[in-house]
């Protein structure tokens, strides 16, 4: 599985999309898989997360890779782990949904993340702030309408930046 290359110690704005824009992440249990993976990687000091939002069919993160996770970069571990957990849950609880994620590949039957994950290196305070604002406003745009205010959407770092609340214990302030 290929993922866009990222370098240790460089902060990135990162977007990952579910295969064919399927709304796999609409149920909270799949958002929680993403959160648990981020919690693990933060606890193991493999990543630092500055901002995030989990949308129904994609995620945005601002993060830095701190160290490899074994032989691979933490972003690759994140994508693999979440994919395996999605497969486990869907196989057990929603096998009829699996067909939406079938791929023709020699080494796997299902694929949950599109292969074009997009990391953009953050190079100035203005770009940091623009990307954080974009992430936090994503749930309130008319297309999604997931909350009335950015900080009222649970699966986002907006509440951390607005009220200092880090419900999932994964965030570092980008200016610290």
Secondary structure, 3 states (H helix, E strand, C coil): CCCCCCCECCEEEEEEEEHHHCCHHHCHHHHHHHHHHHHHHHHCCCEEEEEEEECCCEEEEEEEECCCECCECHHHHHHHHHHHHHHHHHHHHCHHHHHHHECCCCCCCECCECCCCEEEECCCHHHHHHHHHHHHHHHHCCCCCCCCCHHHCCCECHHHHHHCCCCCCCECCCCC
